[in-house]
Amino acid sequence: MPATQHEPQSLQTTVVIREFQPGDEAAFRQLNEEWITRFFRLEEKDVQMLADPRKYILDKGGRILFAVAGEERVGCCALIRMSDDEYEVAKMGVTFAWQGAGIGRKLLRAAIDLGRAIHARRLYLESSSKLTPAIHLYESLGFRHLPQERIPVSPYARADIFMEMLLR
């Protein structure tokens, strides 16, 4: 019987978090297209970033994490470099069959730990009020909503939630 949102496969398989490796490009695109097209539409910035994560994330000093179960990449999360000590938590998704297994929490904790390890001062994220479980996850791990006067212009039409976590 295939896994469903209510019967995550994690009961049978250990999930490990690891950094991007050559060959992960297609999985990064697929994982993100799955959640974005489920709730929204792909926007120009999505298309660019998902087509070439090395150029738009990694070569600019960012990092990409994957949640891997066996040989399957079941989730991902990027830290996009905004400045020397600020990173945006972005392009975070967990494939539908693995949702409810705590993978989003594990990925976000790993991203926060990585942010500390690379001496980030601040993590920033944008989300949508449609993604209530994600917002609750961010809040539960310490992200705080930005006051209206500090909300930047976003390249994403879907973004209406803006949060940050100060690491030092």
Secondary structure per residue as TSV (DSSP state, phi and psi in degrees):
chain	resnum	aa	ss	phi	psi
A	1	M	-	360.0	127.2
A	2	P	-	-68.3	154.2
A	3	A	-	-69.7	149.8
A	4	T	B	-124.4	178.5
A	5	Q	T	-59.6	-28.0
A	6	H	T	-95.8	-11.1
A	7	E	B	-128.5	71.7
A	8	P	-	-62.2	143.6
A	9	Q	G	-68.0	-11.9
A	10	S	G	-60.8	-15.3
A	11	L	G	-66.3	-23.8
A	12	Q	T	-107.0	-21.5
A	13	T	S	-129.7	136.7
A	14	T	-	-76.9	136.3
A	15	V	E	-105.0	127.7
A	16	V	E	-115.9	150.6
A	17	I	E	-103.9	131.2
A	18	R	E	-142.8	163.7
A	19	E	E	-81.3	163.1
A	20	F	-	-51.1	139.2
A	21	Q	-	-129.4	154.3
A	22	P	T	-53.3	135.3
A	23	G	T	100.6	-8.5
A	24	D	-	-83.8	-6.0
A	25	E	H	-56.6	-47.5
A	26	A	H	-64.6	-39.0
A	27	A	H	-67.0	-39.5
A	28	F	H	-59.8	-45.6
A	29	R	H	-63.5	-48.8
A	30	Q	H	-62.1	-46.8
A	31	L	H	-60.1	-40.8
A	32	N	H	-76.2	-41.4
A	33	E	H	-60.6	-35.1
A	34	E	H	-59.5	-50.4
A	35	W	H	-77.3	-37.9
A	36	I	H	-64.0	-48.2
A	37	T	H	-73.8	-16.8
A	38	R	H	-69.4	-36.0
A	39	F	H	-113.6	-24.2
A	40	F	S	-138.6	-155.3
A	41	R	-	-127.0	153.4
A	42	L	-	-67.0	131.6
A	43	E	-	-104.4	168.3
A	44	E	H	-53.0	-44.5
A	45	K	H	-65.4	-36.5
A	46	D	H	-60.5	-50.0
A	47	V	H	-57.8	-46.8
A	48	Q	H	-60.2	-53.6
A	49	M	H	-64.6	-40.9
A	50	L	H	-74.2	-26.4
A	51	A	H	-73.4	-29.4
A	52	D	-	-149.9	72.1
A	53	P	H	-62.9	-27.1
A	54	R	H	-63.5	-48.3
A	55	K	H	-67.0	-45.6
A	56	Y	H	-89.3	-16.2
A	57	I	T	-123.4	-63.2
A	58	L	G	-67.4	-46.4
A	59	D	G	-67.7	-14.8
A	60	K	G	-98.7	12.4
A	61	G	T	94.3	8.2
A	62	G	-	-87.8	177.8
A	63	R	E	-137.9	154.3
A	64	I	E	-131.1	129.8
A	65	L	E	-107.6	146.8
A	66	F	E	-125.1	142.6
A	67	A	E	-95.3	125.2
A	68	V	E	-124.7	130.2
A	69	A	E	-117.2	109.3
A	70	G	T	65.2	-117.8
A	71	E	T	-102.7	-3.6
A	72	E	E	-92.5	130.3
A	73	R	E	-85.5	113.9
A	74	V	E	-108.8	-6.8
A	75	G	E	-165.3	161.7
A	76	C	E	-152.6	162.2
A	77	C	E	-158.9	133.7
A	78	A	E	-109.7	149.1
A	79	L	E	-112.5	110.0
A	80	I	E	-98.0	124.1
A	81	R	E	-68.8	123.8
A	82	M	E	-101.0	-35.2
A	83	S	E	-158.3	-174.6
A	84	D	T	-56.4	-33.3
A	85	D	T	-130.1	21.2
A	86	E	E	-131.6	135.2
A	87	Y	E	-133.5	144.9
A	88	E	E	-96.2	128.7
A	89	V	E	-81.7	118.3
A	90	A	E	-149.9	169.8
A	91	K	E	49.7	48.7
A	92	M	E	-101.9	123.8
A	93	G	E	-154.0	153.3
A	94	V	E	-127.0	130.4
A	95	T	-	-57.2	145.9
A	96	F	G	-53.4	-42.6
A	97	A	G	-62.8	-19.2
A	98	W	G	-108.0	1.4
A	99	Q	T	-67.5	145.0
A	100	G	T	92.2	0.4
A	101	A	S	-101.9	6.5
A	102	G	S	83.3	10.7
A	103	I	H	-70.8	-39.1
A	104	G	H	-58.8	-43.7
A	105	R	H	-63.4	-43.6
A	106	K	H	-63.5	-42.3
A	107	L	H	-64.6	-45.7
A	108	L	H	-66.3	-40.5
A	109	R	H	-60.4	-42.3
A	110	A	H	-64.6	-38.2
A	111	A	H	-65.8	-40.7
A	112	I	H	-64.2	-44.9
A	113	D	H	-62.2	-40.7
A	114	L	H	-65.0	-41.0
A	115	G	H	-56.8	-44.1
A	116	R	H	-64.1	-42.4
A	117	A	H	-64.3	-31.0
A	118	I	T	-96.8	13.7
A	119	H	T	66.1	35.9
A	120	A	-	-70.0	143.3
A	121	R	S	-91.2	-32.5
A	122	R	E	-145.6	137.8
A	123	L	E	-111.3	137.6
A	124	Y	E	-125.9	150.0
A	125	L	E	-150.4	155.7
A	126	E	E	-121.7	143.5
A	127	S	E	-147.4	-167.9
A	128	S	-	-129.6	143.9
A	129	S	T	-62.6	-14.8
A	130	K	T	-71.3	-19.6
A	131	L	-	-101.3	59.7
A	132	T	H	-54.1	-45.8
A	133	P	H	-60.5	-38.1
A	134	A	H	-65.2	-43.3
A	135	I	H	-61.9	-43.3
A	136	H	H	-62.4	-37.8
A	137	L	H	-62.6	-49.3
A	138	Y	H	-57.4	-46.1
A	139	E	H	-62.6	-41.8
A	140	S	H	-66.0	-24.5
A	141	L	T	-98.5	5.2
A	142	G	T	110.2	2.7
A	143	F	-	-73.5	143.5
A	144	R	E	-121.4	144.4
A	145	H	E	-68.5	138.1
A	146	L	-	-76.6	142.6
A	147	P	-	-67.3	153.1
A	148	Q	G	-49.3	-41.2
A	149	E	G	-70.1	-12.1
A	150	R	G	-107.0	4.4
A	151	I	-	-78.2	120.9
A	152	P	-	-80.9	168.8
A	153	V	-	-73.9	130.9
A	154	S	-	-102.7	146.0
A	155	P	S	-77.7	-4.5
A	156	Y	-	-107.9	125.1
A	157	A	T	-63.3	-30.8
A	158	R	T	-74.8	-17.3
A	159	A	-	-74.2	120.0
A	160	D	-	-138.9	7.0
A	161	I	E	-125.6	129.4
A	162	F	E	-132.6	124.9
A	163	M	E	-137.4	162.8
A	164	E	E	-147.0	161.0
A	165	M	E	-134.2	124.8
A	166	L	E	-89.8	125.8
A	167	L	-	-96.4	-18.4
A	168	R	-	-157.1	360.0
